[in-house]
Amino acid sequence: MKYVPNILSFMRLIAIIPLMILTPLELPFMIIYVAAGLSDMIDGPIARKFNITSQFGAALDGGADLLFLFTVLFRVGPLIEFSNWLWIWIGTAIAAKLFASVIGYIRHKEIIFLHTYLGKFFMFNLFLFPVYFLFLTPDMILIALLTLVTVVITEDIYINSTSKEVNLDHKGILFQNR
């Protein structure tokens, strides 16, 4: 049981390979996408429930999340017609996320991927984005997701800039960290 959360995160990294090969949004792609998304939802709770969390596991999970996000953006983004100015916002968000990581590395000498409530909420909504296409336009979906991720990244920058010690499971600035 000790290695299950890390295996799930590693499987998410492996899932990137078929996601790069399969046709986006078709059934085989979506099956792997959903399986990878579900693995992200359960790896952290399993680690916490069985008290088998580690800095390596948290970094592996965060890195897998980031690579999974880039892969989906790279594969699905070109298929979605949305306003060109949103690409600037996407690029700015990616640069800001890297900036947050650099701040964490400079201050604490380690790569930090925080697991805040807002970050989890964003990842859950990102996971559901194919469902949102049934109800909303691509611009509406992207504006909502980018607004949310802007708040998440701003929170990450603030936490990485002000925290005296690393707490990868920081609940967020709006929540008491217990």
N, C-alpha and C positions, 0 to 999 in steps of 0.2 A: 504494500500500500504506500510505502514511503516515496516511491518514485512516480506514482500515478499522475499527480499534477504536472510534473515536468514532462512526462511522456505525452500527455495531452497537448501541452504547449509545443513540444517538438513535432507532434503529428500535424499541428496547424502550420508549422513551417514546411513540412513535407507536402501538405495539401496545396501549397503555392505552385508546385510543379504542374499538376494536372490543370489547375486554374489558368495557367499560362498557355496551355495547349488546347483545352476544350473551348468550344464556341460559347461565348458569354451569354448568360441568361437562358440557355437551353437546359433541358432536364439534367443531364449528367453534371454540368457545371453547377447548377443550383443544388443538387444533392451534396456535392462536395462543399459548396459554400455554406449550406445549412449545417452540415456535420462540423465544419471548422468553427462556425459561429457558436454552435452549442458547446463545443469543447472549451471555447473561451469563457462561456458562462459558468461552466462547472469546475474548471481547474482551481480557481482561487478559493471558492467555498469548500472544496474537498481539502485543500491544503490547510485552511483555517480550522475546519471541523476536527481534523485528525492531528492538529498541531505539528504539521510538517512543513511549515513555511520556511523559506530561506531567501537570502538576497539573490542567490543565483536563480532560483525559481521565479522570483519577481522580475528580475531582469530578462530572463528567457521569455516570460509571458509578455512583458512590455515590448520586447523586440519582435516577438512573433506577431503581436497585435499591429505594430507599425508596418512590418513587411506585408502582412495580410491586407491592411488598409491600402498600401501603395499598389499592391497587385490588383485588387478590385478596382481601384481608381484607374489604373493603367489599362485594364481590360474592358471595363464597363464604361468608363468616361467617354471614350470616343463614339460610343453607340448612342449616347444621349445628347439630344440637341438642347443646349441651354445657352443663355447669353454669354458672349465672349468675356465680358467684364468679370464674370464669376471665376474664370481661370486665374485672374490676377489675385482674387481673394483666396483661391485654393493654394496658389504659390506662396502667398504671404503667410497663410496658416502653416504650411509645411516649414517655411523658413523660421517662423516663430516657435514652432515645436522643437526644431533643432536648436534654436537659441535657448530655450528653456533647459534642454539637455546639457548644453555647454555651460550654462550658469551652474547647474547642479554638479557638473564635473569639476569646474573650477573651485567651487566652494567646498565640495566634499570628496573630491578625488575618486569619484565613481559615477558610472552612468546611472541616471535615475529615471525610472518610469513610474510615476505616481499612480496609485489606484484609488483615486478620489470617487466619491459618489457621483459627482457631475461627469467625470470621465467614463464611469460605467454606464451612466444614463446615455451619454453620447454614443458609446459603442453599441448599446442595445438599439438605439434608433438608427444607427448606421446599418446594423444587421437587418433591420426591418425595411430598409429603403426600397427593395423590390416590391414590397407590399404597398408602399406609399404611392407607387406609380399607378395603382388602380384608382386612386382618389385625387391625386394632385399633379400639377404640371412639374416638369423637371426643374424649372427655375424656382418654384415654390419649395420643393424638397431641398434643393441645394442651399437656398437662402436660410431655411430653417436649420439645416445641419451645420452650415458654416457659421451661423450666429452662435449656435450651441458650442461648436468647437472653439470659437474665438473666446468664449467665456472660460472654457476648460483650459485653454492654453494660457490665458491671462492668469488664471488661478495657479497653474503649474509654475509660471514665471515668478509669481509672488511667493509661493511656498519655497521654491528653490532659492530665491534671493534672501528670504528672511529666516528660514529654519536654521536652528543651531545644530541639529543632528538629523540624520536621514531616517525618515519613517515612510517606507514605500506604501504603507497602507493608511496614509493620512486620509482622514475622512473628507477633508476640504475645509476651506476657510469659513464656510457657513455652518459647520457642524463641530461640535465638541469632539476632540480627538481622545477617545477613551482607550 
